[in-house]
């Protein structure tokens, strides 16, 4: 198979490089990453770079990105969303993200997150869990061109005394604007099976090693 790819590369280098990148995303390998100084951990695709090596990232976030596909993974710690019910938890954060991005979001699916999706976190520490999947038109940094991004977002609300919400998101463009700085990336967000595989691995591997991180 890779011999075919090599022959194809001789005929059309640009297309072959894109195809090789696309194939790499279809069957990703995963690497365990420490989060917040090792207080948490999860696996991310091995092709993803820790963005704190490239730019300043807020202390309450961990961000990883893949330059070939412009996909990103964000793990974020926020205070309890007062007045937001468990049923609306993920929808609330999806809407807040849309506001922050100046985007209109469209929800495709949402619901309560089953405990089996987070096998490494004790149910006794969790008050509620929810997830949402939808799309938003998002501009990178201060650009005007907007990309259509498929967003998978899970929210884990921890019980008192920790009173923290852990947000886990996987963001995969379905359409990349010709005016975007990411226009050379391969958009994989329309591949539902690939996106769900990455998102499921994120959740299944998420572990909390030190609850002292959440103590005021």
C-alpha positions as CSV (number, residue, x, y, z in Angstrom):
1,X,0.0,0.0,0.0
2,X,2.8,2.4,0.9
3,X,4.5,1.5,-2.3
4,X,1.5,2.8,-4.1
5,X,1.7,6.0,-2.1
6,X,5.4,6.3,-3.0
7,X,4.6,5.9,-6.7
8,X,1.8,8.5,-6.3
9,X,4.2,10.8,-4.6
10,X,6.5,10.7,-7.6
11,X,3.6,11.8,-9.9
12,X,2.0,14.4,-7.6
13,X,4.0,15.5,-4.6
14,X,1.5,18.0,-3.2
15,X,-1.5,15.7,-3.4
16,X,0.5,12.8,-2.0
17,X,1.6,14.8,1.0
18,X,-2.0,15.8,1.7
19,X,-3.1,12.2,1.3
20,X,-0.4,10.9,3.7
21,X,-1.5,13.5,6.2
22,X,-5.1,12.4,5.8
23,X,-4.3,8.8,6.3
24,X,-2.3,9.6,9.4
25,X,-5.4,11.2,11.0
26,X,-7.6,8.3,10.2
27,X,-5.7,5.9,12.4
28,X,-4.1,8.1,15.1
29,X,-1.8,6.8,17.7
30,X,-2.1,8.3,21.2
31,X,0.4,9.6,23.7
32,X,-0.3,10.1,27.4
33,X,0.1,13.8,28.5
34,X,0.3,15.2,32.0
35,X,-2.0,18.2,32.5
36,X,-1.8,21.0,35.0
37,X,1.6,19.9,36.4
38,X,0.5,16.3,36.5
39,X,-2.6,16.8,38.6
40,X,-4.6,15.4,35.6
41,X,-3.7,13.4,32.6
42,X,-5.2,12.1,29.3
43,X,-4.0,10.8,26.0
44,X,-4.0,12.9,22.8
45,X,-3.1,12.0,19.3
46,X,0.7,11.8,19.0
47,X,0.8,14.3,16.1
48,X,-0.6,17.0,18.4
49,X,1.8,19.6,19.8
50,X,1.5,21.2,23.3
51,X,0.7,24.8,22.4
52,X,2.3,26.1,25.5
53,X,5.6,25.5,23.7
54,X,4.5,27.9,21.0
55,X,2.6,30.7,22.8
56,X,1.3,31.7,26.2
57,X,-1.6,29.6,27.4
58,X,-3.8,30.7,30.4
59,X,-3.1,28.7,33.6
60,X,-6.6,27.2,33.6
61,X,-6.2,25.7,30.2
62,X,-4.2,23.0,28.4
63,X,-4.2,23.2,24.6
64,X,-2.9,20.8,22.0
65,X,-3.1,21.2,18.2
66,X,-2.2,19.4,15.0
67,X,-0.9,21.7,12.2
68,X,-1.7,19.1,9.5
69,X,-5.5,19.2,10.2
70,X,-5.9,22.4,12.3
71,X,-7.6,20.2,14.9
72,X,-7.3,21.2,18.6
73,X,-7.9,19.7,22.0
74,X,-8.6,21.9,25.0
75,X,-8.9,20.9,28.6
76,X,-10.1,23.8,30.8
77,X,-10.9,24.3,34.5
78,X,-13.7,26.7,35.3
79,X,-15.8,27.7,38.4
80,X,-19.2,26.1,38.8
81,X,-21.7,27.7,36.5
82,X,-24.2,29.0,39.0
83,X,-27.9,28.5,38.1
84,X,-27.1,26.1,35.2
85,X,-28.9,22.8,35.5
86,X,-27.2,19.5,34.8
87,X,-29.3,19.0,31.8
88,X,-28.2,22.3,30.3
89,X,-24.6,22.2,31.4
90,X,-22.9,21.3,28.1
91,X,-25.3,23.4,26.1
92,X,-24.5,26.4,28.3
93,X,-20.8,26.1,27.8
94,X,-21.3,25.6,24.0
95,X,-23.3,28.8,23.9
96,X,-20.7,30.7,25.9
97,X,-18.0,29.5,23.5
98,X,-20.0,30.7,20.6
99,X,-20.3,34.1,22.3
100,X,-16.6,34.3,22.9
101,X,-15.9,33.4,19.3
102,X,-18.5,35.8,18.0
103,X,-20.1,32.9,16.2
104,X,-23.5,31.4,15.7
105,X,-23.5,27.8,16.8
106,X,-25.6,24.9,15.6
107,X,-26.1,21.9,18.0
108,X,-26.3,18.5,16.4
109,X,-26.6,16.3,19.5
110,X,-26.4,16.6,23.2
111,X,-27.1,14.7,26.4
112,X,-26.0,13.3,29.7
113,X,-22.6,11.7,29.7
114,X,-22.7,8.1,30.8
115,X,-20.3,7.2,33.6
116,X,-18.7,4.5,31.6
117,X,-17.2,7.1,29.3
118,X,-15.0,8.2,32.2
119,X,-13.7,5.0,33.7
120,X,-10.7,6.5,35.4
121,X,-12.7,9.1,37.5
122,X,-14.6,7.9,40.5
123,X,-18.3,8.5,40.3
124,X,-18.3,9.6,43.9
125,X,-16.4,12.8,42.9
126,X,-18.7,13.8,40.1
127,X,-22.0,15.7,40.6
128,X,-23.0,15.7,36.9
129,X,-21.7,15.2,33.4
130,X,-23.0,16.3,30.0
131,X,-21.8,16.5,26.4
132,X,-22.7,18.4,23.2
133,X,-21.7,18.1,19.6
134,X,-22.2,20.9,17.1
135,X,-20.6,23.3,14.7
136,X,-19.5,26.9,14.9
137,X,-18.0,29.4,12.4
138,X,-14.7,30.4,14.0
139,X,-12.0,32.8,13.0
140,X,-8.4,32.1,14.1
141,X,-6.7,34.7,16.3
142,X,-7.6,38.1,14.8
143,X,-8.3,36.9,11.3
144,X,-11.6,37.8,9.5
145,X,-11.9,34.5,7.6
146,X,-14.0,32.0,9.4
147,X,-13.7,28.2,9.4
148,X,-16.6,25.8,10.1
149,X,-15.5,23.7,13.1
150,X,-17.1,20.5,14.4
151,X,-16.9,20.8,18.2
152,X,-17.2,17.9,20.7
153,X,-17.5,19.2,24.2
154,X,-17.9,17.3,27.5
155,X,-18.4,19.0,30.9
156,X,-17.6,17.2,34.2
157,X,-19.0,19.1,37.2
158,X,-17.1,17.9,40.4
159,X,-18.9,17.7,43.7
160,X,-18.2,20.0,46.7
161,X,-15.7,20.7,48.1
162,X,-13.9,20.8,44.8
163,X,-16.7,22.8,43.0
164,X,-15.0,22.9,39.6
165,X,-16.1,22.1,36.1
166,X,-13.7,20.3,33.8
167,X,-14.3,21.1,30.1
168,X,-12.9,18.7,27.5
169,X,-13.2,19.7,23.9
170,X,-12.1,18.3,20.5
171,X,-12.3,20.8,17.7
172,X,-12.1,19.7,14.1
173,X,-12.6,21.9,11.0
174,X,-15.1,20.7,8.4
175,X,-14.4,23.6,6.1
176,X,-11.3,25.8,6.0
177,X,-11.6,29.3,4.4
178,X,-9.3,30.2,1.6
179,X,-8.5,33.3,3.6
180,X,-7.5,31.5,6.7
181,X,-3.9,31.0,7.8
182,X,-4.8,27.3,8.1
183,X,-5.9,27.0,4.5
184,X,-3.2,24.3,3.8
185,X,-4.6,22.0,6.4
186,X,-6.6,18.9,5.7
187,X,-10.1,19.3,7.1
188,X,-11.2,16.1,8.8
189,X,-14.1,17.4,10.9
190,X,-16.7,15.8,8.6
191,X,-15.4,12.3,9.4
192,X,-17.7,11.5,12.3
193,X,-16.1,8.2,13.1
194,X,-12.6,9.7,13.3
195,X,-13.8,12.6,15.5
196,X,-15.8,10.3,17.9
197,X,-12.8,8.0,18.2
198,X,-10.5,10.8,19.3
199,X,-13.1,12.3,21.6
200,X,-13.9,8.9,23.2
201,X,-10.2,8.3,23.8
202,X,-9.8,11.7,25.5
203,X,-12.6,10.9,27.9
204,X,-11.7,7.3,28.5
205,X,-8.2,8.3,29.4
206,X,-8.9,11.4,31.5
207,X,-7.7,10.9,35.1
208,X,-7.5,13.1,38.1
209,X,-4.4,12.3,40.2
210,X,-4.4,15.3,42.7
211,X,-7.7,16.8,43.8
212,X,-5.7,19.4,45.6
213,X,-5.6,21.3,42.3
214,X,-9.3,22.2,42.9
215,X,-9.0,23.2,46.5
216,X,-9.5,27.0,47.0
